[in-house]
Amino acid sequence: MSFEIPDELRYMESHEWADREDGTARIGISDFAQDELGDIVFVEFPEEGEEITHDEEFGVVESIKAVSDLYSPVSGTVTATNDALLDAPELVNDDPYGEGWMLEVDLDDADELDDLLDADAYRDQIE
């Protein structure tokens, strides 16, 4: 099976992705992760202003198959949340890298992104 894995993103082994733009990062879960989970019916994530820490749990995604913890690829302050997911969590299935994003974070340390997997390494992990 072939999954979309954008080259410009960085990935965690637990299937979260981060996209850096200046001093912020947008976070979501990969196409592979949403496919493995199946139909997503609920998401829970921190509110704006809350702190999240690299490699620690920041939320939950629930599907018809399972409930899975979400782990943060970066540390920082949540500056935006995708509130559309509260009413339409299926956006994560439909467009995990676009309309299905979860958080935007003001980065504490942009170098943390360098410790994540690049697209090639992530592809190797899931194949």
DSSP file (Angstrom, degrees, kcal/mol; ACC not computed):
  #  RESIDUE AA STRUCTURE BP1 BP2  ACC     N-H-->O    O-->H-N    N-H-->O    O-->H-N    TCO  KAPPA ALPHA  PHI   PSI    X-CA   Y-CA   Z-CA
    1    1 A M              0   0    0      0, 0.0     2,-0.5     0, 0.0     0, 0.0   0.000 360.0 360.0 360.0 146.3    0.0    0.0    0.0
    2    2 A S        -     0   0    0     30,-0.0     2,-0.4     2,-0.0     0, 0.0  -0.899 360.0-168.4-111.3 131.5    1.2    3.5   -0.8
    3    3 A F        -     0   0    0     -2,-0.5     2,-0.4     2,-0.0    29,-0.0  -0.888  29.3-108.0-118.4 147.6    0.8    6.4    1.7
    4    4 A E        +     0   0    0     -2,-0.4    27,-0.6     1,-0.0    28,-0.3  -0.599  38.9 172.9 -72.1 127.4    1.3   10.1    1.2
    5    5 A I        -     0   0    0     -2,-0.4   118,-0.1    26,-0.1    -1,-0.0  -0.767  23.9-144.1-138.1  88.2    4.5   11.2    3.0
    6    6 A P    >   -     0   0    0      0, 0.0     3,-1.1     0, 0.0   113,-0.0  -0.292   7.0-140.8 -58.8 132.9    5.4   14.8    2.2
    7    7 A D  T 3  S+     0   0    0      1,-0.2   112,-0.5   111,-0.1   113,-0.1   0.769  95.8  61.2 -65.4 -28.0    9.1   15.4    2.0
    8    8 A E  T 3  S+     0   0    0    110,-0.1    12,-0.3   111,-0.1    -1,-0.2   0.595  91.8  83.7 -79.6  -9.5    9.1   18.7    3.7
    9    9 A L    <   -     0   0    0     -3,-1.1   110,-0.4    10,-0.1     2,-0.3  -0.482  69.2-137.0 -91.9 162.6    7.7   17.3    7.0
   10   10 A R  E     -A   18   0A   0      8,-2.3     8,-2.4    -2,-0.1     2,-0.3  -0.901  23.9-153.8-114.9 149.9    9.5   15.7    9.9
   11   11 A Y  E     -AB  17 117A   0    106,-2.6   106,-3.0    -2,-0.3     2,-0.3  -0.892  11.9-139.1-130.5 150.8    8.0   12.5   11.6
   12   12 A M    >   -     0   0    0      4,-2.6     3,-2.0    -2,-0.3   104,-0.1  -0.733  31.5-117.6 -98.4 156.7    8.0   10.7   14.9
   13   13 A E  T 3  S+     0   0    0     -2,-0.3    -1,-0.1     1,-0.3   103,-0.0   0.772 117.8  62.5 -61.9 -24.5    8.2    6.9   15.1
   14   14 A S  T 3  S-     0   0    0      2,-0.1    -1,-0.3     1,-0.0    57,-0.1   0.321 123.3-106.5 -86.0   7.8    4.8    7.1   16.7
   15   15 A H  S <  S+     0   0    0     -3,-2.0    15,-2.7     1,-0.3     2,-0.2   0.542  74.9 132.6  84.3  12.4    3.4    8.7   13.4
   16   16 A E  E     - C   0  29A   0     13,-0.2    -4,-2.6    17,-0.1     2,-0.3  -0.651  40.3-152.2 -84.5 153.0    3.0   12.3   14.3
   17   17 A W  E     -AC  11  28A   0     11,-2.5    11,-1.5    -2,-0.2     2,-0.4  -0.874   8.1-158.7-123.3 159.2    4.3   14.9   11.9
   18   18 A A  E     -AC  10  27A   0     -8,-2.4    -8,-2.3    -2,-0.3     2,-0.5  -0.999   2.2-162.7-137.2 139.2    5.6   18.5   12.3
   19   19 A D  E     - C   0  26A   0      7,-2.3     7,-2.2    -2,-0.4     2,-0.3  -0.973  17.6-145.0-123.4 114.4    5.9   21.2    9.7
   20   20 A R  E     + C   0  25A   0     -2,-0.5     2,-0.3   -12,-0.3     5,-0.2  -0.610  21.6 173.3 -84.2 135.4    8.2   24.1   10.6
   21   21 A E  E >   - C   0  24A   0      3,-2.6     3,-1.9    -2,-0.3     2,-0.2  -0.876  66.3 -57.4-138.9 107.2    7.4   27.6    9.5
   22   22 A D  T 3  S-     0   0    0     -2,-0.3    -1,-0.1     1,-0.3     0, 0.0  -0.425 121.9 -14.6  55.4-123.2    9.8   30.2   11.0
   23   23 A G  T 3  S+     0   0    0     -2,-0.2    84,-2.4    -3,-0.1     2,-0.3   0.212 126.5  73.0 -95.4  15.6    9.5   29.8   14.8
   24   24 A T  E <   -CD  21 106A   0     -3,-1.9    -3,-2.6    82,-0.2     2,-0.4  -0.816  60.6-152.9-124.6 165.9    6.4   27.7   14.8
   25   25 A A  E     -CD  20 105A   0     80,-2.1    80,-2.8    -2,-0.3     2,-0.4  -0.999   8.9-144.9-137.9 138.9    5.4   24.2   13.9
   26   26 A R  E     -CD  19 104A   0     -7,-2.2    -7,-2.3    -2,-0.4     2,-0.3  -0.858  24.9-158.8 -98.4 139.8    2.1   22.7   12.8
   27   27 A I  E     +CD  18 103A   0     76,-2.8    75,-3.2    -2,-0.4    76,-1.4  -0.922  25.3 132.2-126.6 143.6    1.4   19.2   14.1
   28   28 A G  E     -C   17   0A   0    -11,-1.5   -11,-2.5    -2,-0.3     2,-0.3  -0.877  50.4 -81.8-160.8-165.5   -0.8   16.3   13.0
   29   29 A I  E     -C   16   0A   0     71,-0.3   -13,-0.2    67,-0.3   -14,-0.1  -0.855  47.2-103.1-114.4 155.5   -0.8   12.5   12.4
   30   30 A S     >  -     0   0    0    -15,-2.7     4,-2.4    -2,-0.3     5,-0.2  -0.166  24.7-111.8 -74.8 164.4    0.5   10.8    9.2
   31   31 A D  H  > S+     0   0    0    -27,-0.6     4,-1.9     1,-0.2     5,-0.2   0.886 120.7  54.1 -58.6 -41.3   -1.5    9.3    6.4
   32   32 A F  H  > S+     0   0    0    -28,-0.3     4,-2.4     2,-0.2    -1,-0.2   0.928 108.3  49.2 -59.1 -46.4   -0.3    5.9    7.6
   33   33 A A  H  > S+     0   0    0    -18,-0.2     4,-2.3     1,-0.2    -2,-0.2   0.921 110.4  48.5 -62.8 -45.6   -1.5    6.5   11.1
   34   34 A Q  H  X S+     0   0    0     -4,-2.4     4,-1.6     1,-0.2    -1,-0.2   0.871 112.2  50.5 -65.1 -33.6   -5.0    7.6   10.1
   35   35 A D  H  < S+     0   0    0     -4,-1.9    -1,-0.2    -5,-0.2    -2,-0.2   0.912 110.7  48.4 -67.6 -43.1   -5.3    4.6    7.8
   36   36 A E  H  < S+     0   0    0     -4,-2.4    -2,-0.2     1,-0.2    -1,-0.2   0.875 112.7  49.2 -63.9 -37.7   -4.2    2.2   10.6
   37   37 A L  H  < S-     0   0    0     -4,-2.3    28,-0.8     1,-0.2    29,-0.3   0.839  97.1-153.5 -71.2 -33.5   -6.7    3.8   13.0
   38   38 A G     <  +     0   0    0     -4,-1.6     2,-0.3    -5,-0.2    -1,-0.2  -0.558  57.6   7.5  86.3-159.3   -9.7    3.7   10.7
   39   39 A D  S    S-     0   0    0     -2,-0.2    25,-1.8     1,-0.1     2,-0.4  -0.389  75.7-140.4 -64.4 116.7  -12.6    6.1   10.9
   40   40 A I  E     +G   63   0B   0     -2,-0.3    23,-0.3    23,-0.2    53,-0.1  -0.644  27.5 171.0 -82.4 130.1  -11.7    8.8   13.4
   41   41 A V  E     +     0   0B   0     21,-2.8     2,-0.3    -2,-0.4    22,-0.2   0.513  61.3  19.3-116.8 -10.5  -14.6    9.8   15.6
   42   42 A F  E     -G   62   0B   0     20,-1.6    20,-3.2    47,-0.1     2,-0.3  -0.963  53.2-170.8-161.9 140.2  -13.1   12.0   18.3
   43   43 A V  E     -G   61   0B   0     -2,-0.3     2,-0.4    18,-0.2    18,-0.2  -0.985   3.3-170.4-131.9 148.3   -9.9   14.0   19.0
   44   44 A E  E     +G   60   0B   0     16,-2.7    16,-2.2    -2,-0.3    14,-0.1  -0.994  17.3 154.8-137.6 129.2   -8.8   15.7   22.1
   45   45 A F        -     0   0    0     -2,-0.4    14,-0.2    14,-0.2    -2,-0.0  -0.944  44.3 -78.3-148.1 167.2   -5.8   18.1   22.3
   46   46 A P        -     0   0    0      0, 0.0     2,-0.2     0, 0.0     3,-0.1  -0.125  46.4-111.3 -67.5 164.5   -4.6   21.0   24.5
   47   47 A E    >   -     0   0    0      1,-0.2     3,-1.9    34,-0.0    31,-0.3  -0.486  45.7 -75.1 -90.0 163.6   -6.0   24.5   24.4
   48   48 A E  T 3  S+     0   0    0      1,-0.2    31,-0.2    -2,-0.2    -1,-0.2  -0.306 119.6  30.9 -55.6 139.9   -4.2   27.6   23.1
   49   49 A G  T 3  S+     0   0    0     29,-3.4    -1,-0.2     1,-0.4     2,-0.1   0.171  90.1 122.4  94.3 -17.0   -1.7   28.8   25.7
   50   50 A E    <   -     0   0    0     -3,-1.9    28,-3.1    28,-0.1     2,-0.4  -0.463  60.9-122.8 -78.1 152.3   -0.9   25.4   27.1
   51   51 A E  E     -E   77   0A   0     26,-0.2     2,-0.3    -2,-0.1    26,-0.2  -0.753  24.2-168.4 -93.7 139.1    2.6   24.0   27.1
   52   52 A I  E     -E   76   0A   0     24,-2.9    24,-2.4    -2,-0.4     2,-0.4  -0.924  10.5-141.7-123.2 156.2    3.5   20.7   25.4
   53   53 A T    >   -     0   0    0     -2,-0.3     3,-2.2    22,-0.2    19,-0.5  -0.948  27.3 -97.5-124.5 136.0    6.8   18.8   25.7
   54   54 A H  T 3  S+     0   0    0     -2,-0.4    21,-0.1     1,-0.3     3,-0.1  -0.183 107.1   6.0 -48.4 131.0    8.7   16.9   23.1
   55   55 A D  T 3  S+     0   0    0     17,-3.8     2,-0.3     1,-0.2    -1,-0.3   0.550 106.4 112.3  70.8  10.7    8.0   13.1   23.2
   56   56 A E  S <  S-     0   0    0     -3,-2.2    16,-2.5    16,-0.2    -1,-0.2  -0.825  78.1 -88.8-112.5 156.6    5.2   13.5   25.8
   57   57 A E  E     + H   0  71B   0     -2,-0.3    14,-0.3    14,-0.2    -4,-0.2  -0.323  42.9 168.1 -61.6 135.0    1.5   12.9   25.4
   58   58 A F  E     -     0   0B   0     12,-2.8     2,-0.3     1,-0.3    13,-0.2   0.469  59.7 -26.2-123.7  -7.9   -0.5   15.9   24.2
   59   59 A G  E     - H   0  70B   0     11,-1.1    11,-2.8   -14,-0.2     2,-0.3  -0.971  58.0 -99.5-178.9-168.7   -3.8   14.4   23.3
   60   60 A V  E     -GH  44  69B   0    -16,-2.2   -16,-2.7    -2,-0.3     2,-0.4  -0.988  13.0-160.1-140.1 143.6   -5.9   11.5   22.2
   61   61 A V  E     -GH  43  68B   0      7,-2.7     7,-3.0    -2,-0.3     2,-0.5  -0.998  13.6-161.9-123.6 132.0   -7.4   10.3   18.9
   62   62 A E  E     +GH  42  67B   0    -20,-3.2   -21,-2.8    -2,-0.4   -20,-1.6  -0.943  12.4 173.3-117.8 132.6  -10.3    7.8   19.0
   63   63 A S  E     -G   40   0B   0      3,-3.3   -23,-0.2    -2,-0.5   -25,-0.1  -0.675  51.4 -93.8-123.4-179.8  -11.4    5.8   16.1
   64   64 A I  S    S+     0   0    0    -25,-1.8   -26,-0.1    -2,-0.2   -24,-0.1   0.704 126.4  40.9 -68.1 -16.7  -13.9    3.0   15.5
   65   65 A K  S    S-     0   0    0    -28,-0.8     2,-0.3     1,-0.3    -1,-0.2   0.799 123.7 -16.7 -97.5 -35.7  -10.9    0.6   16.1
   66   66 A A        -     0   0    0    -29,-0.3    -3,-3.3     2,-0.0     2,-0.5  -0.970  51.0-113.0-162.9 166.5   -8.9    2.1   19.0
   67   67 A V  E     -H   62   0B   0     -2,-0.3     2,-0.4    -5,-0.2    -5,-0.2  -0.983  38.8-172.5-112.4 128.5   -8.1    5.0   21.3
   68   68 A S  E     -H   61   0B   0     -7,-3.0    -7,-2.7    -2,-0.5     2,-0.2  -0.966  21.0-126.2-128.4 138.9   -4.5    6.2   20.7
   69   69 A D  E     -H   60   0B   0     -2,-0.4     2,-0.4    -9,-0.2    -9,-0.3  -0.487  22.5-136.3 -74.4 150.3   -2.4    8.7   22.6
   70   70 A L  E     -H   59   0B   0    -11,-2.8   -12,-2.8    -2,-0.2   -11,-1.1  -0.917  15.4-154.7-108.3 136.4   -0.8   11.5   20.6
   71   71 A Y  E     -H   57   0B   0     -2,-0.4   -14,-0.2   -14,-0.3   -59,-0.1  -0.901  18.0-117.7-116.2 141.2    2.9   12.5   21.3
   72   72 A S        -     0   0    0    -16,-2.5   -17,-3.8   -19,-0.5   -16,-0.2  -0.593  11.3-160.6 -82.1 128.8    4.4   15.8   20.7
   73   73 A P  S    S+     0   0    0      0, 0.0     2,-0.3     0, 0.0    -1,-0.1   0.628  79.2  25.3 -76.6 -12.8    7.2   16.1   18.1
   74   74 A V  S    S-     0   0    0    -21,-0.1     2,-0.4   -49,-0.0   -19,-0.1  -0.901  75.5-118.6-142.8 167.6    8.3   19.4   19.7
   75   75 A S        +     0   0    0     -2,-0.3    33,-2.5    34,-0.3    34,-0.6  -0.890  58.4  85.7-108.1 144.5    8.2   21.5   22.9
   76   76 A G  E    S-EF  52 107A   0    -24,-2.4   -24,-2.9    -2,-0.4     2,-0.5  -0.982  72.7 -50.2 161.2-168.1    6.5   24.8   23.1
   77   77 A T  E     -EF  51 106A   0     29,-1.7    29,-3.1    -2,-0.3     2,-0.4  -0.858  49.7-119.0-103.6 130.1    3.3   26.8   23.6
   78   78 A V  E     + F   0 105A   0    -28,-3.1   -29,-3.4    -2,-0.5    27,-0.3  -0.538  34.7 172.9 -68.0 121.7    0.2   26.0   21.7
   79   79 A T  E     +     0   0A   0     25,-2.8     2,-0.3    -2,-0.4    26,-0.2   0.604  64.3  12.6-105.9 -17.8   -0.7   29.0   19.6
   80   80 A A  E     - F   0 104A   0     24,-1.5    24,-2.4   -33,-0.1     2,-0.3  -0.982  58.1-160.0-157.7 147.7   -3.6   27.6   17.6
   81   81 A T  E     - F   0 103A   0     -2,-0.3     2,-1.6    22,-0.2    22,-0.2  -0.954  29.9-118.9-126.6 150.0   -5.8   24.5   17.6
   82   82 A N    >   +     0   0    0     20,-2.3     3,-1.9    -2,-0.3     4,-0.3  -0.651  34.3 177.1 -87.9  83.8   -7.9   23.1   14.7
   83   83 A D  T >>  +     0   0    0     -2,-1.6     3,-1.4     1,-0.3     4,-0.7   0.675  68.7  78.1 -65.3 -17.0  -11.3   23.4   16.3
   84   84 A A  H >> S+     0   0    0      1,-0.3     4,-2.0     2,-0.2     3,-0.6   0.807  85.0  64.5 -59.6 -27.7  -12.9   22.1   13.1
   85   85 A L  H <4 S+     0   0    0     -3,-1.9    -1,-0.3     1,-0.2   -42,-0.2   0.736  88.2  67.4 -69.8 -21.7  -11.8   18.7   14.2
   86   86 A L  H <4 S+     0   0    0     -3,-1.4    -1,-0.2    -4,-0.3    -2,-0.2   0.883 115.8  26.1 -65.9 -36.6  -14.1   18.9   17.3
   87   87 A D  H << S+     0   0    0     -4,-0.7    -2,-0.2    -3,-0.6    -1,-0.2   0.682 137.7  29.7 -95.9 -22.6  -17.2   18.8   15.0
   88   88 A A    ><  +     0   0    0     -4,-2.0     3,-2.1    -5,-0.2     4,-0.2  -0.515  60.5 162.1-138.1  66.9  -15.6   16.9   12.1
   89   89 A P  T >   +     0   0    0      0, 0.0     3,-1.8     0, 0.0     4,-0.4   0.719  68.5  78.6 -61.9 -19.1  -12.8   14.6   13.3
   90   90 A E  T 3> S+     0   0    0      1,-0.3     4,-2.4     2,-0.2     3,-0.5   0.640  71.0  82.6 -65.0 -12.9  -13.1   12.7   10.0
   91   91 A L  H <> S+     0   0    0     -3,-2.1     4,-2.7     1,-0.2     9,-0.3   0.819  83.3  61.5 -58.5 -29.8  -11.0   15.6    8.5
   92   92 A V  H <4 S+     0   0    0     -3,-1.8    -1,-0.2    -4,-0.2    -2,-0.2   0.899 108.3  42.0 -63.7 -39.5   -8.0   13.7    9.9
   93   93 A N  H  4 S+     0   0    0     -3,-0.5    -2,-0.2    -4,-0.4    -1,-0.2   0.907 118.2  45.9 -70.1 -42.5   -8.9   10.7    7.7
   94   94 A D  H  < S+     0   0    0     -4,-2.4    -2,-0.2     1,-0.2    -3,-0.2   0.855 135.9   2.6 -71.9 -36.6   -9.8   12.9    4.6
   95   95 A D    ><> +     0   0    0     -4,-2.7     5,-2.7    -5,-0.2     3,-1.2  -0.492  64.1 172.9-154.4  70.6   -6.8   15.2    4.7
   96   96 A P  T 3 5S+     0   0    0      0, 0.0   -67,-0.3     0, 0.0    -3,-0.1   0.736  85.3  39.8 -62.3 -23.9   -4.2   14.4    7.4
   97   97 A Y  T 3 5S+     0   0    0    -69,-0.1    -5,-0.1     4,-0.1   -67,-0.0   0.493 127.8  27.0-102.0  -4.9   -1.6   17.0    6.2
   98   98 A G  T X 5S+     0   0    0     -3,-1.2     3,-1.6    -7,-0.2    -3,-0.1   0.461 132.8   6.3-117.6-102.2   -4.1   19.8    5.3
   99   99 A E  T 3 5S+     0   0    0      1,-0.3    -7,-0.1    -8,-0.1    -8,-0.1   0.639 123.7  65.5 -65.1 -14.2   -7.5   20.3    6.9
  100  100 A G  T 3 < +     0   0    0     -5,-2.7   -71,-0.3    -9,-0.3    -1,-0.3   0.261  69.8 128.5 -95.1  12.6   -6.8   17.5    9.4
  101  101 A W    <   -     0   0    0     -3,-1.6   -73,-0.2    -6,-0.2   -16,-0.2  -0.229  41.2-162.1 -61.8 161.0   -3.9   19.3   11.2
  102  102 A M        +     0   0    0    -75,-3.2   -20,-2.3     1,-0.3     2,-0.3   0.810  53.7   8.1-113.9 -51.8   -4.2   19.5   15.0
  103  103 A L  E     -DF  27  81A   0    -76,-1.4   -76,-2.8   -22,-0.2     2,-0.4  -0.915  45.0-148.9-135.4 156.4   -2.0   22.1   16.6
  104  104 A E  E     -DF  26  80A   0    -24,-2.4   -25,-2.8    -2,-0.3   -24,-1.5  -0.995  26.4-165.8-121.3 137.8    0.3   25.0   15.9
  105  105 A V  E     -DF  25  78A   0    -80,-2.8   -80,-2.1    -2,-0.4     2,-0.7  -0.969  25.2-132.4-130.2 134.3    3.1   25.5   18.5
  106  106 A D  E     -DF  24  77A   0    -29,-3.1   -29,-1.7    -2,-0.4   -82,-0.2  -0.791  45.5-121.5 -80.6 114.5    5.5   28.3   19.2
  107  107 A L  E     - F   0  76A   0    -84,-2.4   -31,-0.2    -2,-0.7     3,-0.2  -0.328  26.2-167.5 -70.6 134.5    8.7   26.4   19.4
  108  108 A D  S    S+     0   0    0    -33,-2.5     2,-0.3     1,-0.3   -32,-0.1   0.837  90.6  11.0 -77.4 -38.5   10.9   26.4   22.5
  109  109 A D    >   -     0   0    0    -34,-0.6     3,-2.1     1,-0.1     4,-0.3  -0.822  61.4-167.3-147.5  99.0   13.8   24.8   20.6
  110  110 A A  G >  S+     0   0    0     -2,-0.3     3,-1.5     1,-0.3     4,-0.4   0.733  84.9  74.5 -60.5 -22.5   13.6   24.5   16.8
  111  111 A D  G >> S+     0   0    0      1,-0.3     3,-1.1     2,-0.2     4,-0.5   0.719  77.3  76.3 -64.9 -19.8   16.6   22.1   16.9
  112  112 A E  G X4 S+     0   0    0     -3,-2.1     3,-1.2     1,-0.3     4,-0.3   0.836  85.7  63.3 -59.0 -30.6   14.2   19.4   18.2
  113  113 A L  G X4 S+     0   0    0     -3,-1.5     3,-1.3    -4,-0.3    -1,-0.3   0.818  92.7  62.6 -63.6 -29.5   12.9   19.0   14.7
  114  114 A D  G <4 S+     0   0    0     -3,-1.1    -1,-0.3    -4,-0.4    -2,-0.2   0.724  96.4  59.1 -68.3 -20.4   16.3   17.9   13.6
  115  115 A D  G << S+     0   0    0     -3,-1.2    -1,-0.3    -4,-0.5    -2,-0.2   0.555  91.8  90.2 -84.2  -8.2   16.0   14.8   15.9
  116  116 A L  S <  S-     0   0    0     -3,-1.3  -104,-0.2    -4,-0.3     2,-0.2  -0.370  89.4 -89.4 -85.0 166.9   12.8   13.7   14.0
  117  117 A L  B     -B   11   0A   0   -106,-3.0  -106,-2.6    -2,-0.1    -1,-0.1  -0.498  35.4-134.8 -73.6 140.0   12.7   11.3   11.1
  118  118 A D     >  -     0   0    0   -108,-0.2     4,-2.4    -2,-0.2     5,-0.2  -0.386  38.0 -91.8 -82.2 176.0   12.9   12.8    7.6
  119  119 A A  H  > S+     0   0    0   -112,-0.5     4,-2.6  -110,-0.4     5,-0.2   0.885 125.8  51.0 -60.0 -41.4   10.5   11.5    4.9
  120  120 A D  H  > S+     0   0    0      1,-0.2     4,-2.2     2,-0.2    -1,-0.2   0.920 111.5  46.7 -63.1 -44.1   12.9    8.8    3.7
  121  121 A A  H  > S+     0   0    0      2,-0.2     4,-1.6     1,-0.2    -1,-0.2   0.876 113.1  50.0 -65.9 -36.9   13.5    7.4    7.2
  122  122 A Y  H  X S+     0   0    0     -4,-2.4     4,-1.9     2,-0.2    -2,-0.2   0.916 108.6  52.2 -67.4 -42.2    9.8    7.5    7.9
  123  123 A R  H  X S+     0   0    0     -4,-2.6     4,-1.3     1,-0.2    -2,-0.2   0.922 108.7  51.5 -57.3 -44.7    9.0    5.6    4.7
  124  124 A D  H  < S+     0   0    0     -4,-2.2    -1,-0.2     1,-0.2    -2,-0.2   0.870 108.1  53.2 -61.0 -36.7   11.6    3.0    5.7
  125  125 A Q  H  < S+     0   0    0     -4,-1.6    -1,-0.2     1,-0.2    -2,-0.2   0.887 113.7  39.7 -67.2 -39.8    9.9    2.6    9.1
  126  126 A I  H  <        0   0    0     -4,-1.9    -1,-0.2     1,-0.2    -2,-0.2   0.585 360.0 360.0 -91.7  -8.7    6.4    1.9    7.7
  127  127 A E     <        0   0    0     -4,-1.3    -1,-0.2    -5,-0.2    -2,-0.1   0.473 360.0 360.0 -89.0 360.0    7.3   -0.3    4.8
